Amino acid sequence: MSSTPVARAWTLDQYLDWEERQPVKHELIDGQPRMMVGSRIAHQKIETNIVAALHPRLRGSGCRVFGDATKLKAPNGNVYYPDAMVACGARGDQDRWIEDPVVLVEVISPGSEADDRGHKLLAYQVISSLPAYLIVAQAERRVDVYRRDDEGRWRHEIVTSGSINLPVGTVAVSLDEIYEDVAAVPPSAAAGA
């Protein structure tokens, strides 16, 4: 009787040393590297719109927005590349990851939706510094906003118009900004006014 060998879990140092030499990004999920797949233009536009909208609003706040090239180290030991995240406090330019975000954003695609709504949602909700996780749709104007309330419970709301207030001072981002120049998603009626 033969059995399939079980892959040995990688340590964080093994993963980081190996991953930095790879031509494409890999997340570390349950001790195993998982290659990131390419994304559609709409995904990149949405991600860029979010980073571009938040960058000037966070200037001088002690917080900074990071795009999809920055690693997030979760308490479960997994390492992710969120599409955008906001973190506050001093950061060293040589730091390799962030562990204490205050906002995480994932732009869903057909290939990532199950992960973004499944194991990533669960992993992100145990990050003690995190009060907000946004899941942004590509094919429709819809942002699923998960917020931690004052008692530590997570609340879910679906936003299809207007703005989303973020837990960083008085920073908000509108759906019109998020979906700017994304042809498949029409602007709201208010945008033309």
C-alpha positions as CSV (number, residue, x, y, z in Angstrom):
1,M,0.0,0.0,0.0
2,S,1.4,3.4,-1.0
3,S,0.6,6.7,0.6
4,T,1.0,10.2,-0.6
5,P,3.9,12.0,1.2
6,V,2.8,14.9,3.4
7,A,4.6,18.1,2.5
8,R,6.6,19.5,5.5
9,A,5.5,22.9,6.6
10,W,7.8,25.8,5.7
11,T,9.1,28.1,8.4
12,L,8.5,31.8,8.0
13,D,12.3,32.3,7.4
14,Q,12.4,29.6,4.8
15,Y,9.4,31.1,3.0
16,L,10.7,34.6,3.1
17,D,14.2,33.7,1.8
18,W,12.7,31.6,-1.0
19,E,9.9,33.9,-1.9
20,E,12.1,37.0,-2.4
21,R,13.9,35.1,-5.2
22,Q,10.8,34.2,-7.1
23,P,9.6,36.0,-10.2
24,V,6.0,36.0,-9.0
25,K,4.4,36.4,-5.6
26,H,3.5,33.5,-3.4
27,E,1.4,33.6,-0.2
28,L,2.2,31.2,2.7
29,I,-0.9,29.3,3.5
30,D,-0.8,26.6,6.2
31,G,3.0,26.2,5.8
32,Q,2.9,25.9,2.0
33,P,3.7,28.5,-0.6
34,R,0.7,29.3,-2.9
35,M,1.4,31.1,-6.2
36,M,-0.6,34.3,-6.8
37,V,-2.4,34.4,-10.1
38,G,-2.6,37.4,-12.4
39,S,-5.5,39.7,-12.2
40,R,-7.8,41.5,-14.7
41,I,-7.4,45.1,-15.7
42,A,-10.6,46.0,-13.7
43,H,-9.0,44.5,-10.6
44,Q,-5.9,46.6,-11.0
45,K,-7.9,49.8,-11.7
46,I,-10.0,49.3,-8.5
47,E,-6.9,48.5,-6.4
48,T,-5.1,51.5,-7.8
49,N,-8.1,53.8,-7.2
50,I,-8.3,52.8,-3.6
51,V,-4.6,53.4,-2.9
52,A,-4.7,56.7,-4.8
53,A,-7.8,57.9,-2.9
54,L,-6.4,57.0,0.5
55,H,-2.8,58.2,0.1
56,P,-3.4,62.0,0.2
57,R,-6.1,61.6,2.9
58,L,-3.7,59.8,5.2
59,R,-0.8,62.2,4.9
60,G,0.1,63.6,8.3
61,S,-2.1,61.1,10.1
62,G,0.6,58.7,11.2
63,C,-1.0,56.1,8.9
64,R,-0.1,54.9,5.5
65,V,-1.8,52.9,2.7
66,F,0.1,50.0,1.1
67,G,-0.7,48.2,-2.1
68,D,-0.5,44.6,-3.1
69,A,3.3,44.3,-3.0
70,T,3.3,44.5,0.8
71,K,3.0,41.3,2.9
72,L,0.7,40.8,5.8
73,K,1.7,38.3,8.5
74,A,-1.4,37.0,10.2
75,P,-1.6,35.6,13.7
76,N,-2.2,32.1,12.3
77,G,1.3,32.2,10.7
78,N,0.0,32.7,7.1
79,V,1.4,35.4,5.0
80,Y,-0.9,37.2,2.6
81,Y,-0.7,39.9,0.0
82,P,-3.9,42.0,0.5
83,D,-4.8,44.3,-2.4
84,A,-4.5,47.2,-0.1
85,M,-4.1,47.8,3.6
86,V,-3.7,50.8,6.0
87,A,-1.3,50.6,8.9
88,C,-0.5,53.2,11.5
89,G,2.7,53.9,13.4
90,A,6.4,53.9,12.4
91,R,7.6,51.4,9.8
92,G,11.2,50.6,8.9
93,D,12.0,50.9,5.2
94,Q,13.5,47.4,5.4
95,D,10.6,45.7,7.2
96,R,9.4,42.6,5.3
97,W,5.7,42.6,6.4
98,I,3.0,44.3,8.4
99,E,1.3,42.6,11.3
100,D,-1.0,45.4,12.7
101,P,-3.2,46.8,9.9
102,V,-6.3,48.9,10.7
103,V,-7.9,48.4,7.3
104,L,-7.6,45.4,4.9
105,V,-9.0,45.4,1.3
106,E,-9.4,42.5,-1.0
107,V,-10.7,42.9,-4.6
108,I,-12.5,39.7,-5.4
109,S,-12.3,37.8,-8.7
110,P,-13.9,34.5,-9.6
111,G,-10.7,32.7,-8.6
112,S,-10.2,34.5,-5.2
113,E,-13.7,35.0,-3.9
114,A,-13.9,31.7,-1.9
115,D,-10.6,32.5,-0.2
116,D,-11.4,36.2,0.4
117,R,-14.8,35.3,2.0
118,G,-13.5,32.1,3.6
119,H,-10.2,31.5,5.2
120,K,-8.9,35.0,4.7
121,L,-12.0,36.5,6.4
122,L,-11.5,34.2,9.4
123,A,-7.7,34.9,9.5
124,Y,-8.2,38.6,9.3
125,Q,-10.9,38.7,12.0
126,V,-8.4,37.5,14.6
127,I,-5.9,40.4,14.0
128,S,-6.3,42.4,17.1
129,S,-5.5,45.8,15.5
130,L,-8.0,45.3,12.7
131,P,-11.4,47.1,12.9
132,A,-12.3,47.0,9.2
133,Y,-12.1,44.5,6.3
134,L,-13.5,45.4,2.9
135,I,-14.3,42.9,0.1
136,V,-14.7,44.9,-3.1
137,A,-16.5,43.3,-6.1
138,Q,-15.3,43.8,-9.7
139,A,-18.4,43.1,-11.7
140,E,-20.8,45.3,-9.7
141,R,-20.8,48.3,-7.4
142,R,-20.6,46.4,-4.1
143,V,-18.3,46.5,-1.1
144,D,-18.9,44.1,1.7
145,V,-17.7,45.9,4.8
146,Y,-16.9,43.9,8.0
147,R,-16.4,46.1,11.1
148,R,-15.5,45.1,14.6
149,D,-17.8,46.8,17.1
150,D,-17.0,48.1,20.6
151,E,-17.7,44.7,22.1
152,G,-15.4,43.0,19.6
153,R,-18.1,41.4,17.5
154,W,-17.9,41.6,13.7
155,R,-20.8,43.3,11.8
156,H,-21.3,42.9,8.1
157,E,-22.9,45.6,5.8
158,I,-23.2,45.8,2.1
159,V,-22.5,49.2,0.5
160,T,-23.7,49.9,-3.0
161,S,-23.6,53.7,-3.1
162,G,-22.2,56.6,-1.2
163,S,-19.0,56.4,0.9
164,I,-17.4,54.1,3.3
165,N,-16.0,55.6,6.5
166,L,-12.8,54.1,7.6
167,P,-11.5,53.7,11.1
168,V,-8.7,56.3,10.6
169,G,-9.7,59.7,11.8
170,T,-12.4,61.1,9.4
171,V,-11.2,59.3,6.3
172,A,-13.8,58.0,3.9
173,V,-13.7,56.7,0.3
174,S,-16.6,56.8,-2.1
175,L,-17.8,54.0,-4.4
176,D,-17.4,56.5,-7.2
177,E,-13.7,56.8,-6.4
178,I,-13.3,53.0,-6.0
179,Y,-15.0,52.3,-9.4
180,E,-13.6,55.3,-11.3
181,D,-12.9,54.3,-14.9
182,V,-14.0,50.7,-14.5
183,A,-16.2,50.3,-17.7
184,A,-18.2,47.3,-16.5
185,V,-19.5,49.2,-13.4
186,P,-21.6,52.2,-14.3
187,P,-21.2,55.3,-12.1
188,S,-23.9,56.2,-9.6
189,A,-26.5,58.8,-10.6
190,A,-25.0,61.2,-8.1
191,A,-21.7,61.2,-10.0
192,G,-23.2,62.8,-13.1
193,A,-24.9,65.6,-11.0
